[in-house]
């Protein structure tokens, strides 16, 4: 989805890294000052998180920071078992991640009933808000006195959901992939209140990967800087324009919001023509402090329910239609719900809509691997489109840009 924007802003977002730049580990300055500045400035600009007086830890994607959080809570548990709890539906990669950890330290799911009502365990609740896959706004649900909470706010940006105020949770995670689309750069950051938690999470990142790639940090700093500069130049821009115009003005969030709004409008038209399926999401409009307008959420995923009693498994229905899907059971839900990606590239979005017969159930595959930019992996839907169109959806040729050096240090 973001590729056309960055192609229009290739010069503003480009960075040339000289060979001498940060050759060593630089363990005394793990977070590049330029990246820290841009993260803090962008959060203030958007108004989605309290950042003043908070500590920042940068990680190799949000997944590494989640592991750092597990490690931190485990170290503070004084030998008690730590159980990671997420109310369904949830992003299933977190479950698979926890299950790679040696049992007895951090465990997935609620403990036995006999243990639940005691203080002899540590609940670690992961609150994903807006939630993946259904886009719902969530708060902590566990009432246990020892509960520790990690807030995954990756999608709390104005192109996905109205910004109703700055969040101020104890431990909040964000990621570059959902902010600018650059999933392959593997940059995430944690905003932390407590200094001891900050130190332990930073220690995990250092021991786990000896810090975070300087090149990735440098690129992230320039991307966020580019987005910030566009909004510092523009004032009071409405949402009645088209994506290409917003890209020309360097307004990233306006561009992405109008893209998602258009896709949701088309998707609603498709599903309203059938009583067999229901988009089971709350998309009621709310006032957005960033856009200064009342807007509807534009989640990155559509959470679809099959309505007929005989449709016991949406996944099987979609398989019969010849398109591979990911069913709701992957998100610890019944087999009726399933998920459509709305934030992928334009080709995928257009192709699955053209392939959709209104009298049959079809769905695109949920893809967690990034294809923002050059194609390195195709999914089932794109293979179908390739067979129909006889060509790959994206050109591998990248646009020429001006060479420039951005010095964030």
C-alpha positions in Angstrom: 0.0 0.0 0.0 2.8 2.4 0.9 4.9 1.8 -2.2 3.4 4.5 -4.4 3.8 7.1 -1.7 7.5 6.3 -1.2 8.1 6.3 -5.0 6.7 9.8 -5.1 8.9 10.8 -2.2 12.0 8.8 -3.1 14.4 11.7 -2.8 13.0 13.0 0.5 13.3 9.5 2.0 16.6 8.4 0.5 19.7 8.0 2.6 23.3 7.2 1.5 25.3 5.5 4.1 29.1 6.1 4.0 31.4 3.2 4.6 32.9 4.6 7.7 29.5 5.2 9.4 29.3 3.4 12.8 31.6 0.5 12.0 31.7 -0.6 15.7 29.1 -1.9 18.0 28.6 1.5 19.6 27.3 -0.1 22.8 27.4 3.2 24.7 25.0 4.7 22.3 22.7 1.9 21.1 19.9 4.2 20.0 21.0 6.6 17.2 20.2 10.1 18.5 18.6 11.0 15.2 16.1 8.1 15.4 15.3 8.9 19.0 14.5 12.5 18.0 12.3 11.5 15.1 10.3 9.0 17.2 9.7 11.5 20.0 8.8 14.3 17.6 6.4 12.1 15.5 4.5 10.9 18.5 4.1 14.5 19.7 2.9 15.5 16.2 0.4 12.7 15.9 -0.6 12.9 19.6 -0.9 9.1 20.0 1.4 8.5 22.9 2.9 10.4 25.9 6.6 10.5 25.2 8.1 13.2 27.4 9.8 11.7 30.5 9.7 8.2 29.0 12.5 5.8 28.1 12.9 4.4 24.6 14.3 1.0 23.7 14.7 0.2 20.0 14.5 -3.4 18.9 14.8 -5.6 15.8 11.1 -5.4 15.1 8.4 -5.5 17.7 8.8 -9.3 18.1 12.2 -8.9 19.7 10.8 -6.3 22.1 8.0 -8.7 23.0 10.6 -11.3 23.9 12.4 -8.6 25.9 9.2 -8.0 27.8 8.8 -11.7 28.5 12.4 -11.9 29.8 11.9 -8.8 32.0 8.8 -10.0 33.7 10.3 -13.5 34.1 13.4 -11.9 35.9 11.1 -10.0 38.2 8.8 -13.0 39.0 11.0 -14.4 41.8 10.7 -17.9 40.6 6.9 -17.8 40.1 5.6 -19.1 36.7 4.7 -16.4 34.2 1.6 -17.0 32.0 1.1 -15.0 28.8 -2.6 -14.2 28.3 -4.3 -12.6 25.3 -8.1 -12.6 24.9 -9.1 -14.0 21.5 -9.0 -13.2 18.7 -5.4 -12.3 18.7 -2.2 -12.2 16.5 -1.2 -15.8 16.5 2.5 -15.2 16.1 2.7 -14.2 19.8 1.4 -17.6 20.8 3.9 -19.4 18.6 6.6 -17.1 19.9 5.9 -17.9 23.6 5.8 -21.7 22.8 9.4 -21.5 21.7 10.4 -20.6 25.3 11.4 -23.4 27.6 8.4 -24.4 29.7 8.6 -23.5 33.4 9.7 -19.9 32.9 7.1 -18.3 30.5 4.1 -20.3 29.5 1.2 -19.6 27.0 -2.3 -19.4 28.4 -4.1 -19.4 31.7 -2.8 -21.8 34.4 -4.9 -24.5 36.1 -8.1 -23.4 37.9 -6.5 -24.3 41.2 -3.7 -21.9 40.6 -5.7 -19.1 38.9 -7.2 -17.8 42.2 -3.9 -17.7 44.0 -1.0 -15.2 43.9 1.5 -18.0 43.1 1.7 -17.0 39.4 2.3 -13.9 37.3 -0.2 -13.1 34.6 1.4 -11.2 31.7 -1.4 -9.8 29.7 -0.7 -8.6 26.1 -3.2 -5.9 25.1 -3.3 -5.4 21.3 -5.1 -2.2 20.6 -6.2 -1.6 17.9 -6.4 -5.4 17.8 -5.1 -7.7 15.1 -7.2 -9.2 13.5 -10.5 -7.4 14.3 -9.4 -3.8 14.8 -11.1 -3.5 18.2 -9.9 -1.0 20.8 -8.9 -2.9 23.9 -8.0 -2.3 27.5 -6.6 -4.7 30.1 -9.1 -7.4 31.3 -7.3 -9.3 34.0 -8.0 -8.4 37.6 -5.2 -10.5 39.2 -3.2 -8.4 41.7 0.1 -9.5 40.1 -0.8 -8.8 36.5 1.8 -7.2 34.3 0.7 -5.7 31.0 2.3 -5.1 27.7 0.4 -2.8 25.2 0.9 -3.5 21.5 -0.2 -0.2 19.9 1.3 -1.0 16.5 -1.9 0.1 14.7 -2.6 3.2 16.8 -1.8 5.6 14.0 -4.3 7.9 12.2 -4.5 6.0 8.9 -5.9 2.9 10.8 -8.0 4.4 13.6 -9.1 7.8 14.9 -6.6 9.3 17.4 -8.7 10.1 20.4 -5.8 11.0 22.7 -2.3 10.2 23.7 -1.8 6.8 25.3 0.1 6.6 28.6 0.6 3.0 29.4 3.5 1.6 31.4 5.0 -0.4 28.5 3.9 0.4 24.9 5.2 -1.1 21.7 5.2 0.4 18.2 6.7 -0.6 14.9 8.0 1.0 11.8 6.2 -1.5 9.6 2.8 -0.2 10.5 3.8 3.5 10.6 5.6 3.8 7.2 5.2 0.3 5.7 8.8 -0.7 6.0 8.4 -4.1 7.5 11.7 -5.4 6.1 13.8 -2.8 8.0 12.9 -4.6 11.3 12.6 -1.6 13.6 10.3 -1.4 16.6 10.4 0.7 19.7 9.2 0.5 23.3 8.0 3.5 25.3 8.6 2.7 29.0 7.8 4.5 32.2 9.9 2.5 34.7 13.7 2.9 34.6 14.4 -0.7 35.8 12.1 -2.1 33.2 13.9 0.0 30.6 17.3 -1.3 31.7 16.3 -4.9 31.7 14.7 -4.7 28.2 17.7 -2.9 26.9 20.0 -5.6 28.3 17.9 -8.3 26.6 18.3 -6.6 23.2 22.1 -6.2 23.7 22.6 -9.8 24.7 20.2 -11.2 22.2 21.5 -9.4 19.1 24.3 -7.0 20.3 22.0 -4.1 19.6 20.1 -3.1 16.5 21.4 -2.6 13.0 22.8 1.0 12.6 21.8 1.0 9.0 18.2 0.1 9.8 18.1 2.8 12.5 19.5 5.3 10.1 16.9 4.5 7.4 14.1 4.6 9.9 15.3 8.0 11.1 15.2 9.4 7.6 11.7 7.9 6.9 10.2 9.3 10.0 12.0 12.6 9.4 10.5 12.7 5.9 7.0 12.1 7.3 7.4 14.7 10.0 8.7 17.4 7.6 5.7 17.0 5.3 3.3 17.8 8.2 5.4 20.7 9.4 5.0 22.3 6.0 1.3 21.7 5.6 -1.5 23.1 7.8 -5.2 22.2 8.1 -5.3 19.7 5.2 -8.7 18.0 4.8 -9.5 14.4 3.8 -11.4 15.2 0.6 -8.3 14.8 -1.6 -6.9 11.9 -3.5 -3.8 9.8 -2.5 -1.5 11.0 -5.2 -2.1 14.6 -4.2 -1.3 13.8 -0.6 1.8 11.9 -1.6 2.9 15.0 -3.6 2.5 17.1 -0.4 4.5 14.5 1.6 1.5 13.7 3.8 1.9 10.1 4.7 -1.0 9.6 7.0 -3.5 11.4 4.7 -2.3 9.2 1.8 -2.6 5.9 3.7 -6.0 6.9 5.3 -7.6 7.7 1.9 -6.1 4.4 0.4 -7.6 2.3 3.2 -10.9 4.3 3.1 -11.3 3.5 -0.6 -10.6 -0.2 -0.1 -13.0 -0.4 2.8 -15.7 1.3 0.7 -15.2 -1.2 -2.1 -15.1 -4.1 0.3 -18.4 -3.1 2.0 -20.1 -2.9 -1.4 -19.0 -6.5 -2.1 -20.2 -7.9 1.2 -23.4 -6.0 1.3 -24.5 -7.9 -1.8 -24.5 -11.1 0.1 -26.2 -12.2 3.3 -23.8 -15.1 3.7 -21.0 -13.1 5.2 -20.7 -10.4 7.8 -17.8 -7.9 8.4 -17.8 -8.3 12.2 -16.0 -5.1 13.2 -16.9 -1.8 14.9 -16.2 0.9 12.4 -18.3 3.6 14.0 -16.9 7.1 13.2 -15.1 9.1 15.9 -13.4 12.4 16.1 -9.7 12.2 15.3 -7.5 14.7 17.0 -4.9 14.4 14.3 -7.1 14.9 11.2 -9.4 17.2 13.2 -12.4 15.5 11.6 -14.8 12.7 12.4 -13.5 9.6 10.6 -14.2 5.9 10.4 -11.5 3.4 11.4 -9.7 1.8 8.5 -8.3 -1.4 10.0 -5.5 -3.3 8.2 -7.6 -6.4 8.3 -11.2 -7.3 7.7 -12.6 -9.8 10.1 -15.2 -11.8 8.3 -17.9 -14.2 9.7 -19.8 -16.8 7.8 -23.5 -16.5 8.7 -25.0 -19.8 7.6 -25.3 -22.6 10.0 -24.2 -25.1 7.4 -21.0 -23.1 6.9 -19.1 -24.8 9.8 -15.7 -23.7 8.4 -15.1 -20.6 6.4 -11.6 -21.9 5.7 -13.0 -24.9 3.9 -15.5 -22.8 1.9 -12.6 -20.6 0.7 -10.5 -23.6 -0.2 -13.3 -24.9 -2.3 -13.3 -21.6 -4.1 -9.6 -22.2 -5.0 -8.1 -19.5 -2.8 -6.0 -20.3 0.2 -7.2 -18.5 3.4 -6.3 -18.3 7.1 -9.2 -19.3 9.3 -10.2 -17.9 12.6 -8.9 -20.9 14.5 -5.4 -19.4 14.0 -6.5 -16.5 16.2 -7.9 -18.9 18.8 -11.4 -18.3 17.6 -14.0 -20.7 16.1 -13.6 -21.7 12.5 -16.2 -19.4 11.1 -14.3 -16.1 11.2 -11.4 -15.4 8.9 -9.3 -12.4 7.9 -8.7 -10.3 4.8 -5.6 -8.1 4.5 -6.6 -4.6 3.4 -3.2 -2.9 3.7 -1.3 -4.8 1.0 -0.2 -3.5 -2.4 -2.8 -2.2 -4.8 -2.5 -5.2 -7.1 -3.5 -7.7 -4.4 -6.4 -5.5 -3.3 -7.7 -5.1 -6.9 -7.1 -8.7 -7.8 -9.0 -10.3 -5.0 -11.9 -8.0 -5.6 -12.0 -8.8 -9.3 -11.8 -12.5 -8.4 -14.7 -12.4 -6.0 -17.9 -13.9 -7.3 -20.7 -12.5 -5.1 -22.5 -15.8 -4.9 -19.4 -17.7 -3.6 -17.1 -17.4 -0.6 -13.6 -16.3 -1.5 -10.9 -14.6 0.5 -7.3 -13.6 0.1 -4.6 -15.3 2.1 -3.5 -13.5 5.3 0.2 -12.8 4.7 2.4 -11.7 7.6 5.6 -11.6 5.5 6.3 -8.2 4.0 6.1 -7.3 0.4 6.2 -3.6 0.7 8.6 -2.9 -2.2 10.4 -5.6 -4.2 8.7 -9.0 -4.5 10.5 -11.9 -2.9 7.7 -14.1 -2.0 4.3 -14.6 -3.6 1.1 -15.9 -2.0 -1.7 -18.0 -3.3 -3.8 -15.1 -4.5 -0.9 -13.5 -6.4 -0.2 -16.8 -8.0 -3.8 -16.9 -9.3 -3.4 -13.3 -10.5 -0.1 -14.2 -12.2 -1.8 -17.0 -14.1 -4.6 -14.8 -15.2 -2.6 -11.7 -16.1 0.6 -13.3 -17.3 2.8 -10.9 -15.4 4.1 -10.1 -11.9 2.2 -7.4 -10.1 5.1 -5.2 -9.3 8.1 -4.2 -11.3 11.4 -5.1 -9.7 12.9 -1.9 -11.1 13.3 0.7 -8.4 13.1 4.4 -9.2 16.2 6.5 -9.5 16.8 8.9 -6.6 19.1 11.6 -5.7 22.1 10.5 -3.7 22.2 12.3 -0.4 23.7 11.7 3.1 21.5 12.3 6.1 23.6 12.8 9.2 21.5 12.0 12.3 24.3 11.6 14.8 
